[in-house]
Amino acid sequence: MSSLRRLSGLLLLPLCSLALADETTPFESCLAMAVGKVAADPKLQERWQQTWIEPGSIREEAYEGQVDGKPASKRLVAQLRRGEQSDGEFVCLLGGDGKALSVSHADDTGVR
């Protein structure tokens, strides 16, 4: 349980701006969805603690597709690192309103 508290504390810091901002940014929306997934999975919690987003690697791309019947129009992608090695990409699909529809982790072998 203490690792969950540490994780929550680390992830809440960048999300604190949610309480102060008028609207959440697309990246904040993605992080909020990711935090929910991490909180529900102990293995994912452990991995998340060892992984970070490489500074300057976040990019937004056009995307055409659907998530649970909702149109997705953008894709946020960030390079993940674990130690000195790449740990794949954090991928978030966004609706036209900038809200997160799904988050996932893609590595060299595919999506997890």
C-alpha distances in whole Angstrom, upper triangle without the diagonal:
4,5,5,6,9,10,11,12,14,15,16,19,21,21,22,25,25,25,28,30,33,32,29,30,30,27,25,25,24,21,20,21,19,16,16,16,13,11,12,12,10,13,14,11,11,15,15,14,17,19,21,24,27,29,32,31,31,34,35,37,39,38,40,38,36,32,32,36,35,37,35,37,35,33,31,30,28,28,25,25,23,24,28,28,28,25,27,27,25,27,27,30,32,34,37,35,33,30,28,28,26,24,24,24,27,28,31,31,31,28,25
4,5,5,6,9,10,11,12,14,15,17,20,20,21,24,24,25,27,29,32,31,28,29,29,27,24,25,24,21,20,21,19,16,17,18,15,13,15,15,12,14,15,11,12,15,15,12,15,18,20,23,26,27,31,30,30,33,34,37,39,39,41,39,37,34,34,38,37,39,36,38,36,33,31,30,28,27,24,23,21,22,26,27,27,25,27,27,25,28,28,31,32,35,38,36,33,31,28,30,27,25,25,25,28,28,32,32,32,29,26
4,5,5,6,8,10,10,12,14,16,18,18,20,23,23,24,27,28,31,30,27,27,27,24,22,23,22,18,18,19,17,14,15,15,12,11,13,12,10,11,12,8,8,11,11,9,12,14,16,19,22,24,27,27,27,30,31,34,36,35,38,36,35,31,32,36,35,36,34,35,33,30,28,26,24,24,20,20,18,19,23,23,23,21,23,23,22,24,25,28,30,32,35,34,31,28,26,27,25,22,22,21,24,25,28,28,28,26,22
4,5,5,6,8,10,10,12,14,16,16,18,21,21,22,24,26,28,27,24,25,25,22,20,21,19,16,15,16,14,11,12,13,9,7,10,10,8,11,11,7,9,12,11,10,13,15,16,19,23,24,27,26,26,29,30,32,34,33,35,34,32,29,29,33,32,33,31,33,31,28,26,25,23,23,20,20,19,21,24,24,24,21,23,23,20,23,23,26,27,30,33,31,28,25,23,24,22,20,20,20,23,24,28,28,27,25,21
4,5,5,6,9,10,10,12,15,15,16,19,19,20,23,24,27,26,24,25,25,22,20,21,20,17,16,18,16,12,14,15,12,10,13,14,12,15,14,11,12,15,13,11,15,17,17,20,23,24,27,27,26,29,31,33,36,35,37,36,34,31,31,35,33,35,33,34,32,30,27,27,25,25,22,22,21,22,26,26,26,24,25,25,22,25,24,27,28,31,34,32,29,26,24,26,24,22,23,23,26,27,31,31,30,27,25
4,5,5,6,9,10,11,14,15,15,19,20,20,23,24,27,27,24,24,24,21,19,21,20,16,16,18,16,13,15,16,13,12,15,15,13,15,14,10,11,13,11,9,12,14,15,18,20,21,25,25,24,28,29,32,35,34,37,36,34,31,32,36,34,35,33,34,31,29,26,25,23,23,20,19,18,19,23,23,23,21,23,23,21,24,24,27,28,31,34,32,29,26,24,26,24,22,22,22,25,26,29,30,29,27,24
4,5,5,6,8,10,12,13,14,17,18,19,22,23,26,24,21,21,21,18,16,18,16,13,13,15,12,9,12,12,9,9,12,12,11,13,11,7,9,11,8,7,10,12,12,15,18,19,22,22,21,25,26,29,31,31,33,32,31,28,29,32,30,32,29,30,28,25,22,22,19,20,17,17,16,18,21,21,21,18,20,20,17,20,20,23,25,27,30,29,25,23,21,23,21,18,18,18,21,22,26,27,26,23,20
4,6,5,6,9,11,10,12,15,15,16,19,20,23,22,19,20,20,17,15,16,16,12,11,13,12,8,10,12,10,8,12,13,13,15,13,10,12,14,11,10,14,14,15,17,20,21,23,23,22,25,26,29,31,31,33,32,30,27,28,31,29,31,28,30,27,25,22,22,20,21,19,20,19,21,24,24,24,21,22,21,18,21,20,23,24,26,29,27,24,21,20,22,20,18,19,19,23,24,28,29,28,25,22
4,6,5,6,10,10,10,14,15,15,18,19,22,22,19,20,21,18,16,17,17,14,13,16,14,11,14,16,13,12,16,17,16,18,16,13,14,16,13,11,15,15,15,17,20,20,23,23,22,25,27,30,32,32,35,34,33,30,31,34,32,33,30,31,29,27,24,24,21,22,20,20,20,21,24,25,24,22,24,23,20,23,22,25,25,28,30,28,25,23,22,24,23,20,22,22,25,26,30,31,30,27,25
4,6,6,8,9,11,14,15,16,18,19,23,22,19,19,19,16,14,16,16,12,13,15,13,11,14,15,12,13,16,17,16,17,15,12,13,14,11,9,12,12,11,13,16,16,19,20,19,22,24,27,30,30,33,32,31,29,30,33,31,32,29,30,27,24,21,21,18,19,16,16,16,18,21,21,21,19,21,20,17,20,20,23,24,27,29,27,24,22,21,23,21,19,20,19,23,24,27,29,27,25,23
4,5,6,7,9,12,12,14,16,17,20,19,15,16,16,13,11,13,12,8,9,12,10,7,11,12,10,11,14,15,15,16,14,11,13,14,10,10,13,12,11,12,15,16,18,18,17,20,21,24,27,27,29,29,28,25,27,29,27,28,25,26,23,21,18,18,16,17,15,16,17,19,22,22,21,19,19,18,15,17,17,20,20,23,25,24,20,18,17,19,18,15,17,17,20,22,26,27,25,23,21
4,6,5,6,9,10,11,13,14,18,17,14,15,16,14,11,13,13,10,9,12,12,9,12,14,13,12,16,17,18,19,17,14,17,17,14,13,17,16,14,15,18,18,21,21,19,22,23,26,28,28,31,30,29,26,27,30,28,29,26,27,25,23,20,20,19,20,19,20,20,22,25,25,24,22,23,21,18,20,18,21,21,23,26,23,20,18,17,20,19,18,19,20,24,25,29,30,29,26,24
4,5,5,8,10,11,12,14,17,17,14,15,17,14,11,14,15,11,12,15,14,12,15,17,16,16,19,20,20,22,19,16,18,19,15,14,17,16,14,15,17,17,19,20,18,21,23,26,29,29,32,32,31,28,30,32,30,30,28,28,25,24,20,21,19,20,19,20,20,22,24,25,24,23,23,22,19,21,20,23,22,25,27,24,21,20,19,22,22,20,21,22,25,26,30,32,30,27,26
4,6,7,9,11,12,12,15,15,12,12,13,10,8,11,12,9,10,13,13,11,15,17,16,16,20,21,21,22,19,17,19,19,15,15,17,16,13,13,15,14,16,17,15,18,19,23,25,26,29,29,28,26,28,30,27,27,25,25,22,20,17,18,16,18,17,18,20,21,23,24,22,21,21,19,16,18,17,20,19,22,23,21,18,17,16,20,19,17,19,20,23,24,28,30,28,25,24
4,5,6,8,10,10,13,12,9,10,12,10,7,9,11,8,7,11,12,10,12,15,15,15,18,20,21,22,19,17,20,20,16,16,19,18,15,15,18,17,18,19,17,19,19,23,25,25,28,27,26,24,26,28,25,26,23,23,21,20,17,18,17,19,19,21,22,24,26,26,25,23,23,20,17,18,16,19,18,20,22,19,16,15,14,18,18,16,19,20,23,25,29,31,28,25,24
4,5,6,7,9,12,13,11,12,15,13,10,12,14,12,11,15,15,13,15,18,18,17,21,23,23,25,22,20,22,23,19,19,22,20,18,18,21,19,21,22,20,22,23,26,28,29,31,31,30,27,29,31,28,28,26,27,24,23,20,22,21,23,22,24,25,26,29,29,28,26,26,24,21,22,20,22,21,23,24,21,19,17,18,21,21,20,23,24,27,29,33,34,32,29,28
4,5,5,6,9,10,8,10,13,12,9,12,14,12,12,15,16,15,17,20,20,20,23,25,26,27,24,22,25,25,21,21,24,22,19,18,21,19,20,21,19,21,21,24,26,27,29,30,29,27,29,30,27,27,25,25,22,22,19,21,20,23,23,24,26,28,30,30,28,27,27,24,21,22,20,21,20,21,22,19,17,16,17,21,21,20,23,24,27,30,33,35,33,30,29
4,5,5,8,7,6,9,11,11,8,9,12,11,10,13,15,14,15,18,19,18,21,24,25,27,24,22,25,25,21,22,24,23,20,19,22,21,21,22,19,21,20,23,25,25,28,28,26,24,26,27,24,25,23,23,21,21,19,21,20,23,23,25,27,29,31,31,29,27,27,24,21,21,18,19,18,19,20,16,14,13,14,18,19,19,22,24,27,29,33,34,32,29,28
4,6,8,9,9,12,15,15,11,13,16,14,12,16,18,16,17,21,21,20,23,25,27,29,26,24,27,27,24,24,27,26,23,23,25,24,25,26,23,24,24,27,28,29,31,31,29,27,28,30,27,27,26,26,24,24,22,24,24,27,26,28,30,32,34,34,32,31,30,28,24,24,22,23,21,22,23,19,18,16,18,21,22,22,25,27,30,33,36,38,35,32,31
4,7,9,9,12,15,15,12,14,17,16,15,19,20,19,20,24,24,23,26,29,30,32,29,27,29,29,26,26,29,27,24,23,26,24,24,25,23,24,24,27,29,30,32,32,31,29,30,32,28,29,27,27,25,25,23,25,25,27,27,29,31,33,35,35,33,32,32,29,25,26,23,24,22,23,23,20,18,18,19,23,24,24,27,29,32,34,38,39,37,34,33
4,5,7,9,13,13,11,12,16,15,14,17,19,19,20,23,24,24,26,29,30,32,28,27,30,29,26,26,29,27,24,23,25,23,23,24,21,22,21,24,25,26,29,29,28,27,28,29,26,26,24,23,22,22,20,23,23,26,26,29,31,33,34,34,32,31,30,27,24,24,21,22,19,20,20,16,15,15,17,20,22,22,25,27,30,33,36,38,35,32,32
4,7,10,13,15,12,13,17,17,16,18,21,21,21,24,26,25,28,30,32,34,30,29,32,32,28,29,32,30,27,25,27,25,25,26,22,23,22,24,25,26,28,28,27,26,27,28,24,24,23,22,21,23,21,24,25,28,29,31,33,36,37,37,35,33,32,29,25,25,22,22,19,19,18,14,14,14,17,20,22,23,27,29,31,34,38,39,36,33,33
4,6,9,12,10,10,13,14,13,15,18,18,19,22,23,24,26,28,30,31,28,27,30,30,26,27,30,27,25,23,25,23,23,23,20,20,18,21,21,22,24,24,23,22,24,24,21,21,19,19,18,19,18,21,22,25,26,29,31,34,35,35,32,30,29,26,22,21,18,18,15,15,15,11,10,10,13,16,19,20,23,26,28,31,34,36,33,30,30
4,7,8,6,6,10,10,10,12,15,15,16,18,20,20,23,25,27,28,24,24,27,26,22,24,26,24,21,19,22,20,20,20,17,17,16,19,20,20,22,23,22,20,22,23,19,19,17,17,16,16,15,18,18,22,22,25,28,30,32,31,28,27,25,22,19,18,15,15,13,13,14,11,9,8,10,14,16,16,20,22,24,28,31,32,29,26,26
4,5,5,6,9,10,11,13,14,15,17,19,20,21,23,25,27,28,24,24,26,25,21,23,25,22,19,17,19,18,17,17,13,14,12,15,17,18,20,21,20,19,22,23,19,18,16,15,13,13,12,15,15,19,20,23,26,28,29,29,26,25,23,20,16,15,13,13,11,12,13,10,7,8,10,14,15,15,18,20,22,25,28,30,27,24,25
4,5,5,6,9,10,11,12,14,16,17,18,20,22,23,26,26,22,22,25,23,20,22,24,21,18,16,18,17,16,15,12,11,10,12,13,14,17,17,17,16,19,20,16,15,13,12,10,10,8,12,13,17,18,21,24,27,28,27,24,22,20,17,14,12,9,10,7,9,10,9,5,6,7,10,12,12,15,17,19,22,25,27,24,21,22
4,5,5,6,9,10,10,12,14,15,16,18,20,21,23,23,20,20,22,20,17,19,20,17,15,12,14,14,13,13,9,10,10,13,15,16,18,19,19,17,20,22,19,18,15,14,11,10,8,10,10,14,15,18,21,23,24,23,21,19,18,14,11,11,8,10,9,12,14,12,9,9,8,12,12,11,13,15,17,20,23,25,22,20,20
4,5,5,6,9,10,10,12,14,15,16,19,20,22,23,19,19,21,20,17,18,20,18,15,14,16,16,16,16,12,14,13,17,18,19,21,21,21,19,21,23,20,19,17,17,14,14,11,13,13,16,17,20,22,24,26,25,23,21,20,17,13,13,11,13,11,14,15,13,10,9,9,12,13,12,15,17,19,22,26,27,25,22,21
4,6,5,6,9,10,11,13,14,16,17,19,22,22,19,19,22,21,17,20,22,19,17,16,19,19,19,18,14,15,14,16,17,17,19,19,17,15,17,19,16,16,14,15,13,12,11,13,14,18,18,21,23,26,28,27,24,22,20,17,13,12,9,10,9,11,13,11,8,6,5,9,10,10,14,16,19,22,25,26,24,20,20
4,5,5,6,9,10,11,12,14,16,17,20,20,16,16,19,18,15,17,19,16,15,13,16,17,17,15,12,13,12,14,16,15,18,17,16,14,16,18,16,16,13,14,12,10,8,10,11,14,15,18,20,23,25,23,20,18,17,13,10,9,6,8,8,11,14,13,9,8,5,8,8,7,10,12,15,18,22,23,20,17,16
4,5,5,6,9,10,10,12,14,15,17,18,14,14,17,15,12,14,16,14,12,11,15,15,16,15,13,14,15,17,19,19,21,21,20,17,19,22,19,20,17,18,15,13,11,12,12,14,14,16,18,21,23,22,20,17,17,14,10,11,9,12,12,15,17,16,13,11,9,12,11,9,11,13,16,19,22,23,21,18,17
4,5,5,6,9,10,11,13,15,17,18,15,14,18,17,14,16,19,17,15,15,18,19,20,19,16,18,17,20,21,21,23,22,20,17,18,21,19,20,18,19,17,16,14,15,15,18,17,20,21,24,26,25,23,20,20,17,13,13,11,13,13,15,18,16,13,10,9,11,11,10,13,15,18,21,25,26,23,20,19
4,5,5,7,9,10,11,13,16,17,13,14,17,16,14,16,19,17,16,16,19,20,21,19,17,18,17,19,20,19,20,19,17,14,15,18,16,17,15,17,16,14,13,14,15,18,17,20,21,24,27,25,22,20,18,16,12,12,9,11,11,13,17,15,13,10,7,8,7,7,10,13,16,19,23,23,21,17,16
4,5,5,6,9,10,11,13,14,10,11,14,13,10,13,15,13,13,13,17,18,19,18,15,17,17,19,21,20,21,20,19,16,17,20,19,20,17,19,17,15,13,13,13,15,14,16,17,21,23,21,19,16,15,13,10,10,9,12,13,16,19,18,15,13,10,11,9,6,8,10,14,16,20,21,18,15,13
4,5,5,6,9,10,12,13,10,9,13,13,10,12,15,14,13,14,18,19,21,20,18,20,20,22,24,23,25,24,22,19,20,23,21,23,20,22,20,18,16,16,16,17,16,18,18,21,24,23,21,18,18,16,13,14,13,15,16,19,22,20,17,15,12,14,12,10,12,13,17,19,23,24,22,18,16
4,6,5,7,9,12,14,11,11,14,15,12,15,18,17,17,18,21,23,24,23,20,22,22,24,25,24,25,23,21,17,18,21,20,22,20,22,21,19,18,18,18,20,18,21,21,24,27,26,24,20,20,18,15,15,14,16,16,18,22,20,18,15,12,13,11,10,12,14,18,21,25,25,22,18,16
4,6,5,7,10,11,8,9,12,12,11,14,16,15,16,17,20,22,24,22,20,22,22,23,24,23,24,22,20,16,17,20,20,21,19,22,20,18,17,17,17,19,17,19,19,23,25,23,21,18,18,16,13,13,13,15,16,19,22,21,19,16,13,13,10,9,10,12,15,18,21,21,19,15,13
4,5,5,7,8,6,5,9,9,8,10,13,12,14,15,19,21,23,21,20,22,23,24,26,25,26,25,23,20,20,24,23,25,22,25,23,20,18,18,17,18,15,17,17,20,23,21,20,16,17,16,13,14,14,17,19,22,25,24,21,18,15,16,13,11,11,12,16,17,21,21,19,16,13
4,6,7,10,8,7,10,12,10,12,15,15,17,18,22,24,26,25,23,25,26,27,29,28,29,27,25,22,22,25,25,26,25,27,25,23,21,21,20,21,19,20,20,23,26,25,23,20,21,20,17,18,17,20,21,23,27,25,23,20,17,18,15,14,14,16,19,21,25,25,23,20,17
4,7,9,8,8,12,13,12,14,17,17,19,21,24,26,28,27,25,27,27,28,30,28,29,26,24,20,20,24,24,26,24,27,26,24,22,22,22,23,21,22,21,24,28,26,25,21,21,20,18,19,18,20,22,24,27,26,24,21,18,17,15,14,14,16,19,21,25,24,22,19,15
4,6,5,6,9,10,10,13,15,15,18,20,23,26,28,26,25,27,27,28,30,28,29,27,25,21,22,25,25,27,25,28,26,24,23,22,21,22,19,20,19,22,25,23,22,18,19,19,17,18,18,21,23,25,29,28,26,23,19,19,16,14,14,14,17,19,22,21,20,17,13
4,5,5,6,9,10,11,13,15,17,20,23,26,28,27,26,28,29,31,33,31,32,30,28,25,25,29,29,31,29,31,29,26,25,24,22,22,19,20,18,20,24,22,22,18,20,20,18,20,21,24,26,28,32,31,29,26,22,22,19,17,16,16,19,20,23,22,22,19,15
4,5,5,6,9,10,11,13,16,18,21,24,27,25,25,27,28,29,31,30,31,29,28,25,25,29,29,30,28,30,28,25,24,22,21,20,17,17,15,18,21,19,19,15,17,18,17,19,20,23,25,28,32,31,29,26,23,22,19,16,15,14,16,17,20,19,19,16,13
4,5,5,6,9,10,10,13,15,19,21,24,22,21,23,24,26,28,26,28,26,25,22,23,26,26,27,25,27,25,22,20,19,17,17,14,15,14,17,20,18,17,13,14,15,13,15,16,19,22,25,28,28,25,23,19,19,16,13,11,11,14,15,18,18,17,14,11
4,5,5,6,9,10,12,15,18,21,24,22,22,24,25,27,30,28,30,29,27,24,25,29,28,29,27,29,26,23,21,20,18,18,15,15,14,17,20,19,18,15,17,17,15,17,18,21,23,26,30,29,26,23,20,21,18,15,14,13,17,17,21,21,20,18,14
4,6,5,7,9,12,15,18,21,24,23,23,26,27,29,32,30,32,31,30,27,28,32,31,32,30,31,29,25,23,21,19,18,15,14,12,14,18,17,17,14,16,17,16,19,20,24,26,29,32,32,29,26,23,24,21,17,16,15,17,17,20,21,20,18,15
4,5,5,6,10,13,15,19,21,19,20,23,24,26,29,28,30,28,28,25,27,30,29,30,27,29,26,23,20,18,16,15,11,11,9,12,15,14,13,10,12,14,13,16,18,21,24,27,30,30,27,25,22,22,19,15,13,11,14,14,17,17,17,15,12
4,5,5,7,10,13,16,19,17,17,20,22,24,27,26,28,27,26,24,25,29,28,28,25,27,24,21,18,16,14,13,10,10,9,12,15,14,14,11,12,13,11,14,16,19,21,25,28,27,24,22,19,20,17,13,12,11,14,14,18,19,18,16,13
4,6,8,11,14,16,20,19,19,22,24,27,30,29,32,31,30,27,29,32,31,32,29,30,27,24,21,19,16,15,12,11,9,11,15,15,15,13,15,15,14,18,19,23,25,28,31,30,27,25,22,23,20,17,16,14,17,17,20,22,21,19,17
4,7,11,13,15,19,18,19,22,24,26,30,29,32,31,31,28,30,34,32,33,30,30,27,24,21,19,16,14,10,8,6,8,11,11,12,10,13,14,14,18,20,23,26,29,32,32,28,27,24,25,22,18,17,14,16,15,18,20,20,19,17
4,7,9,12,15,14,15,18,21,23,26,26,28,28,28,26,28,31,30,30,26,27,24,20,17,15,12,10,6,6,5,8,11,10,9,7,10,11,10,14,16,20,23,26,29,29,25,24,21,22,19,15,14,11,13,13,16,18,18,16,15
4,6,9,12,11,12,15,18,21,24,24,27,27,28,26,28,31,29,29,25,25,22,19,15,13,10,9,6,5,7,9,11,11,10,9,11,10,10,13,15,19,21,25,27,27,23,22,19,21,19,15,14,12,14,14,17,19,19,18,17
4,6,9,7,8,12,15,17,21,21,25,25,26,24,27,29,27,26,23,23,19,16,12,10,6,6,5,6,9,11,12,12,10,9,10,9,8,11,13,17,19,22,24,24,20,20,18,20,18,14,14,12,13,14,16,19,18,17,17
4,6,6,8,11,15,17,21,22,26,27,28,26,29,32,30,28,25,24,20,17,14,11,7,6,6,6,10,11,11,11,9,10,11,10,10,13,16,19,21,24,26,26,22,22,20,23,20,17,16,14,15,15,17,20,20,19,19
4,6,8,11,15,18,21,23,27,28,29,28,31,33,30,29,25,24,20,18,14,12,9,8,9,10,13,14,14,14,13,14,14,13,13,15,17,20,21,25,26,25,22,22,21,24,22,19,19,17,18,18,20,23,23,22,22
4,6,8,12,15,19,21,24,26,28,27,30,32,29,28,24,22,18,16,13,11,8,9,11,12,16,17,16,16,14,16,15,13,13,15,16,19,20,23,24,24,20,22,20,23,22,19,19,18,18,19,20,24,23,22,23
4,6,10,13,16,18,22,23,25,24,28,29,27,25,21,20,16,13,10,8,5,6,9,11,14,16,15,15,12,13,12,10,10,12,14,16,18,21,22,23,19,20,19,21,19,16,16,15,15,15,17,20,19,19,20
4,7,10,14,15,19,20,22,21,25,26,24,22,18,17,13,10,7,6,4,7,10,13,16,18,18,17,14,14,13,10,9,10,11,13,14,18,19,19,15,16,15,17,16,14,14,14,14,16,18,21,19,18,19
4,7,10,12,16,18,20,20,24,25,22,20,16,14,10,8,6,5,6,9,13,16,19,22,21,20,16,17,14,11,11,10,11,12,13,16,17,17,14,16,15,17,16,15,15,15,15,17,18,21,19,18,20
4,7,9,13,15,17,17,21,22,19,16,13,10,7,6,5,6,9,12,15,19,22,25,25,23,19,19,16,13,12,10,10,10,10,13,13,14,11,13,13,15,15,14,15,16,16,18,20,22,20,18,20
4,6,10,13,15,16,20,20,18,15,11,9,6,5,6,8,11,14,17,21,24,27,26,24,20,20,17,14,13,11,10,10,10,12,13,15,12,15,14,15,15,15,15,16,15,18,19,21,19,18,20
4,7,10,13,15,19,18,16,12,9,6,5,6,9,11,15,17,20,24,27,30,30,27,24,23,20,16,16,13,12,10,10,11,11,14,12,14,14,14,15,16,17,18,18,20,21,23,20,19,22
4,6,9,12,15,15,13,10,7,5,5,6,9,11,15,18,21,24,27,30,30,28,24,23,19,16,15,12,11,8,9,10,10,14,12,14,13,12,13,14,15,17,16,19,20,21,18,17,19
4,7,10,14,12,11,7,6,5,7,9,13,15,19,21,24,27,30,33,33,31,27,25,22,19,18,14,13,10,10,10,11,14,14,15,14,13,14,16,17,19,18,21,22,22,19,18,20
4,7,10,9,8,6,5,7,9,10,14,16,19,22,24,27,30,33,34,31,27,25,22,19,18,14,13,9,10,10,11,15,14,15,13,11,12,14,15,18,17,21,22,22,18,16,19
4,6,6,5,4,5,8,11,12,15,17,20,23,25,28,30,34,35,32,28,26,23,20,18,14,12,9,10,9,11,14,14,13,12,9,10,13,15,18,18,21,23,23,19,17,18
4,5,5,6,7,10,12,12,15,16,20,22,23,27,29,32,33,30,27,24,21,19,17,13,11,8,9,9,12,14,14,12,10,6,7,11,12,16,17,20,23,22,18,15,16
4,6,8,10,14,15,16,18,20,23,25,26,29,31,35,36,33,30,27,24,22,19,16,14,12,12,11,14,16,16,14,12,8,9,13,15,18,19,23,25,24,20,17,18
4,7,9,13,15,16,19,22,25,27,28,32,34,38,39,36,32,30,27,24,22,19,16,13,13,11,13,15,16,15,14,10,12,16,18,21,22,25,28,26,23,20,21
4,6,10,12,14,17,19,23,26,27,31,33,36,37,35,31,29,26,23,20,17,14,11,10,7,10,11,12,11,11,8,11,14,17,20,21,25,27,27,23,20,21
4,6,10,12,15,18,21,24,26,30,32,36,37,34,30,28,25,22,20,16,13,10,8,6,7,10,11,11,11,9,11,15,17,20,21,24,26,26,22,20,22
4,6,8,11,14,18,21,23,26,29,32,33,30,27,25,22,18,16,13,10,6,5,4,7,9,9,10,9,7,9,12,14,17,18,21,23,24,20,18,19
4,7,10,13,17,20,23,26,29,33,33,30,27,25,22,19,17,13,11,8,6,6,6,9,9,10,11,10,12,14,16,19,19,22,24,25,21,19,21
4,7,10,13,17,19,23,26,29,29,27,23,22,19,15,14,10,8,6,5,7,7,10,8,10,10,10,11,12,14,16,16,20,22,23,20,18,20
4,6,10,13,16,19,22,26,26,23,20,18,15,12,10,7,6,5,6,9,11,13,10,11,9,10,10,10,11,13,13,16,18,19,16,14,16
4,7,10,13,16,20,23,23,21,17,16,14,10,8,6,5,6,8,11,13,14,10,11,9,11,10,9,11,12,12,15,18,19,17,15,16
4,7,10,13,16,19,19,17,14,13,10,6,6,5,7,9,11,15,16,17,14,15,12,14,12,10,10,10,10,12,14,17,14,13,15
4,6,10,13,16,16,14,11,11,9,6,5,7,9,12,14,18,20,20,16,17,14,16,14,11,11,10,10,12,14,17,15,14,15
4,7,10,13,13,11,7,8,6,5,6,9,12,15,17,21,23,24,20,20,18,19,17,14,12,10,10,10,12,15,14,14,15
4,7,10,11,9,6,5,5,5,7,10,13,17,19,23,25,26,22,21,19,20,17,14,12,9,10,9,12,15,14,13,14
4,6,7,6,5,5,7,9,10,14,17,20,23,27,29,29,25,25,22,24,21,17,15,12,12,11,13,16,16,16,16
4,6,5,6,6,9,11,13,16,19,23,25,29,32,32,28,27,24,26,22,19,16,13,14,12,14,17,17,17,16
4,6,8,9,12,15,16,20,23,26,29,33,35,35,31,31,28,29,26,22,20,17,17,15,17,19,21,21,20
4,7,9,12,15,17,21,24,27,30,33,36,36,32,32,29,30,27,24,22,18,18,15,16,19,21,21,21
4,6,9,12,15,18,21,25,28,31,34,34,31,30,27,28,25,21,19,15,14,12,12,15,17,18,18
4,6,8,11,14,18,21,24,28,30,31,27,27,24,25,22,18,16,12,11,9,10,13,14,15,15
4,7,9,12,16,19,22,26,29,29,26,25,22,22,19,15,13,9,9,7,9,11,12,12,12
4,7,10,13,16,19,23,26,27,23,23,20,20,17,13,10,7,5,4,6,9,9,9,10
4,6,10,13,16,19,22,23,20,19,16,17,14,11,8,6,5,6,9,11,10,9,10
4,7,10,13,17,20,20,17,16,13,14,11,7,6,5,7,9,12,14,12,10,10
4,7,10,13,16,17,14,13,10,11,8,6,5,6,7,10,13,15,12,9,11
4,6,10,13,14,11,10,7,7,6,4,6,9,11,14,17,18,15,12,13
4,7,10,11,9,9,6,6,5,7,9,12,13,16,19,20,16,13,15
4,7,8,5,5,5,5,7,9,12,15,16,20,23,23,20,17,18
4,5,5,6,7,6,10,12,15,18,20,23,26,26,23,20,21
4,5,7,10,10,13,16,19,22,23,26,28,29,26,23,25
4,6,9,10,14,16,19,22,24,28,30,31,28,25,26
4,7,9,12,13,17,19,21,24,27,28,25,22,23
4,6,9,11,15,18,20,24,27,27,24,21,21
4,6,7,11,14,17,20,23,24,21,17,18
4,7,10,14,16,20,23,23,19,16,16
4,7,11,13,16,20,19,16,12,13
4,7,10,14,17,17,14,11,10
4,7,10,13,14,10,7,7
4,7,10,11,9,6,5
4,7,8,5,4,6
4,5,5,6,8
4,6,8,10
4,7,9
4,7
4
